[in-house]
Amino acid sequence: MSSHHVVREKQEPALLVLSLEHITDDELGQLLEWSPTVIAPPAIAEQLDVYDIKIDYVIADEGMVISQSDVRVIVNDGWPLLQTGLHFLISQGYPAVNIIADEFDLNTYQTYAGQIDFVVFFDQKKIYPIASGFSKWKPANEIIEIVGPEVEMLEEGLAPLTHNQYKTTRDGFFKIQFSEPCLFIAEAY
């Protein structure tokens, strides 16, 4: 095996699985492709175990017994699962995480923007924070949604559809500028 195929720990985004309700097996497989560190609460860990998916950490109460071998417990001291998982990843120096969730609380995610790179997979969308000056290549007629309250922004390559939805006007880069610390955008996956 050549060295460029070796995946080093923390090189790929970790995977925090809080729900399996709105994700297909293929989509989950793509997120698992490069063998990320997998973190889940006990009920989700059991579902993943049925598919022979290796769990690295379970967010649980102290003293929890896990059926898979070599699974470590992240002790949940009364925090919501998302915050417990994100605090752990940040404290361990993980630069990025993909999160499969069954809800999206903008205020919670805003707290972590800038501390760790993340993409939230929720409701058939990929949601992630962006800084002003963000640009991305997309084909024409793709829908981009701004998640959260309406803010004043300048956009290139986007045509407004509603107060928070835009459509790419052509194949190529679109660009967004704004004065807020960050915005969250959503795109279909």
N, C-alpha and C positions, 0 to 999 in steps of 0.2 A: 504494500500500500504506500503510495507516495505521500509526502508530508502534507500536501495541500488537502488531503482527504481526512486528516486527523481533526476531530472536533475536540477542542479543549473545553474544559469546564468553564462555564459562564460566557463562552464565546457566542453562543446562540441565546436568544431570549428564553427565559424560564417560561413555564406554562402553569398558570394558576387556574384550575378548573373548579368553578363554583356552581356550574350547572351543565347538563348535557342536553337540556330540553330543546334548544333551538339551533343545534349544530348537527350536520350530517356526519356519517362515518368518514366520508372522503375529506371533508373540511378538517375534522379532527386528525385524520391521518397526515394531512399536509402540515399541521402544526407540530406533529410529533416526528416529522421526517428526519430532523437532525438530532434526535435524542436529547431534548431539553430536560432540565430539571423539572419534574412534575410535582405539583403541590395541589392537594385537594382535601376537603373535609371528609370524614369517614364514610358517609353515605355515597358520595361520588367516587371515592377510592374503591369501594366495593363494586360499583358499576364498571369502573375502568378495569378492575381485576378480572372480571368476567371476560373481557376482551384481551386478556394477557398483556395489558399495558402496565409497565413497571412504574410504581409510585415511589418517589424519593422521600417526600415529606407528607405527613397528614397533620392538618390543623385540628387539634382535639384537646380535650381536658387531660390533665396530667394523669398518668396511670392507664391510659387507653392501651388495649392490646390490639395489635394489627396482625392480620393473617399473613401478609406478604413478608418475606424475609428482607432484612436490611432497610426497613422503612423507619425513618426517624420521625419523632413527634415534635411539632411546633406547638408549644403550650399556649392555649387560648385562655387568656386571663380576663374573659368577659368582653373583649373587643369584638366587633363584627368580623366575620371571616375575611372580608376583603382587606380591612385595615391590618389585621394580624399578618396576613400573607405579604402585603406590601412592606410593612415594617421589617419583617424578617428578611425579605429580599434586599432591601436597602441596607440593612445592618450587615448583611453578608457580602456586600459589594457587587451585587448583580446589576449590570448596566441597563437591562431591559427585561420586559415580561409581556407575554400575550395573556390576556385574561378572557376566559369564557364565562359570561355572566348571564343571569336571568333578570337583571335590572341595571339601570344606569342612573346613578345619583351624581349629577354634575358637580355639586358642592364637594363631595368626597373626592372625586377625581381631580378637581382643581387643586386640592391640597397637595397632591403628589406630583403634579406637573412640574418638571424641572428637577425633581429628586431622582426619578427613574423614568426611562423611556417606556411607554406602554401603548398597546393597542387593545381595545376592548371589543370583543366579538359579542354583539347583542342584537337581537331582533333583525337578523339577516344583514347587519351593518358592521363595518369596521369603524370604530370611533377612536380618535386620537387627538392629542393637543398639538397645536402648531404655533409657531412664533410669527410675528409680522415679517413679511417678505417671503413667506412660504410659497414655493412653486412646485408643481408636479405635472408630469406628462400624462395626458389622458386622451382617449379617442373622442371624437365629436359626439355630442348628445348624451354624455354621461351626467348623472345627477350627483351634485355635491350639496350636502346639507350642513348648515351651521347649527350646532347644537347649543342651545341656551338662549339667553335674551338677545334681542336684536342689538347690534352694535354698528357704529359707523365704520365703513371700510371701503377701500378702493380695490377693485378687482379687474384683472385683465384676463381675457379668454373665457369669461363666464357671462351668461345672460340670466337675469333674475326671473324666477318663475313665481315664487311667493316671497313672503318676508324673510324666510330663512333657507329657501331652496334655490339652487342655481343649476344651469345646464351648461356644459362646455360647448363653446361655439365652433370649435374646429379641432382636428387632430393636432395635438401639440401641448405646450406648457400653458397652464393657467397660473395666475399669481394673485395672492391676497395680501393686502397691507392694512394695518389697523393700529390703534394706539393702546389697546388692552395688553396686559402681560402675556396672555395667550388666549386662543380660541380653540374650540373643539370642532372638528369637522367629521362628518360621517359619509361613508360611501358604501355602496352595495358590495357584498362579497359573494 
